[in-house]
């Protein structure tokens, strides 16, 4: 390896918005993330509902004049 061209690799902490922390090695210091395996719905089995009904209704209302012509 060539000297003085590689970034410094050190111990750092990854902090999630839910409060979970993980100690890892990285070239960056103090990483913060919004979601991790402790709070992600895929890993927890809990589903968070997203209001898609309002979006669908707005789409239908916007394009109903095109549907009525045919």
C-alpha positions, 0 to 999 in steps of 0.5 A, spaced: 500 500 500 502 506 498 503 511 504 499 517 506 493 516 500 488 512 504 483 515 509 484 514 517 480 508 519 477 508 526 472 506 531 465 510 530 458 510 533 452 509 528 446 513 532 439 511 529 433 516 530 430 511 535 435 511 539 439 505 538 447 505 537 452 501 534 459 501 534 463 500 528 469 501 524 469 507 519 472 512 515 467 517 518 465 520 525 459 519 528 454 517 523 446 518 524 441 514 520 433 515 520 432 508 520 435 501 523 434 494 523 431 495 530 425 500 528 425 498 520 418 494 519 421 489 515 425 486 521 420 488 527 414 485 523 410 491 525 407 495 519 406 502 519 400 505 515 401 510 509 395 514 507 395 512 500 387 513 499 388 521 499 393 520 494 388 516 490 382 520 490 386 526 488 388 522 482 381 520 480 378 527 481 384 530 477 383 525 471 375 524 472 374 528 466 378 524 461 375 517 464 368 520 462 369 521 455 370 514 453 
